[in-house]
Amino acid sequence: MELLQVRCLLLTIFAASIGGTFQYGYNLSIINAPTIFIQNFINETWTERFGTQLEKQVITMLWTFIVTGYSVGGLVGALIAGPMAVRFGRRNLLLLSNVFILVGALLMGLSRAVKSFEMILIGRLFAGINAGVGMNINPMYLGESAPKEIRGMVALSFAPFTAAGIVLGQTMGLGEILGTEELWPLLLASCAVPSLIQLLTLPWCPESPRYLLIDRENKNKCMKALKRLRGDVDLTTEMDELLEEQTALKGQNAKGLWDLFQDPSVRWQLIITLVLGSAIQLCGNDAMYFYAVYVFTAAGIPNEKIQYATIGTGCCEFITAVTSNLFIDRIGRRMLIMGGYSLMVGCGILFTISLTLQDKVSWMSYLSMICIFASILSFGIGPVSSYRNAKNTHQESHRRWLS
């Protein structure tokens, strides 16, 4: 590939991912470090308003609402991503979704100044909407913009950005940086920085050629976008493929969710996606990031070392995100999925035993920490990498449903 093409493709990958999946990973982990500070803030605010202190269970419940607000927002973002991607375009939707994260950052950053813990909850909800859009549109935009021969690799590049966001969020939460009682509002508001970087860089990248031709029926703009992405090469074959897809889809109405379930041509892809996706979301891996402080405290890790232990969890996922493709083709997706979940089950059993015995055996707390790291490594190398790879493999056969 020509140097100009490589630069444009790398800029597209970076600009889309820094405010997309990187933002998701970053917001996933920055909530960890200020857990105690925010809980104290909730209690202090309530006491100042009503003159009574909250019970510990109530504080934990309010904290849970703040944590899960991000997931609820993610669901909303995922539901609106498809229709909005057709109306505004992949690149433009990524840019527009930054409104949610900037509003969320402003609310969270000002929450302590105006003495409102509710603003943290609303801010996390807005951040979640941005994440829901980014997790869906980021890989779609990259997959539609990349050359066919490296489309899978480019589409999967969002995984290292997600893991990098997790690691950076955990690092920014260190007590030496922003993880202090005075600076935690700034830590929560720092999610505006990746958003601003995307707003400065993504406008320089072209819109998805497939969107311009098939959804907007603008052949000239599609050709211009392809030339920017591919450089001075023969585009006849790629344009013929896009025109063939355009012809096949012409006259078809936009499909709804129920139509997707009724179409036999994508039934197995749908079943695989639903089963693997549900397993990934329900296996509890994300809970380790949301509640890492609780997990490591229960495991007996000293308080002053917990922040460094949480960074280790993010590093584990980053390593697996970068190296997972080396294992998939050699071992196979099915074996990695089954093996990964089997190892996670084993780690979960050992973790439960170690927590039960940690008051009786001193070294059990270290076994607990090892089990957490081993579980995240098993999750990253097996289930999550295989699911992402399989999802991108099926994308060509049913991507008309993505919109």
Secondary structure, DSSP 8 states (H G I E B T S, - for coil): --HHHHHHHHHHHHHHHHTTHHHHHHHHHHTTTTHHHHHHHHHHHHHHHHSS---HHHHHHHHHHHHHHHHHHHHHHHHHHHHHHHHH-HHHHHHHTHHHHHHHHHHHHHTTTTT-THHHHHHHHHHHHHHHHHHHHHHHHHHHHS-GGGHHHHHTTHHHHHHHHHHHHHHHTSTTTT-STTTHHHHHHTTHHHHHHHHHHGGGS---HHIIIIIS--HHHHHHHHHHHH-SS--HHHHHHHHHHHHHHTT-----HHHHHH-GGGHHHHHHHHHHHHHHHHSSHHHHHHTHHHHHHHTT--HHHHHHHHHHHHHHHHHHHHHHHHHHHHH-HHHHHHHHHHHHHHHHHHHHHHHHHTTT-TTHHHHHHHHHHHHHHHHIIIIIHHHHHHHHHHHHHHGGG--
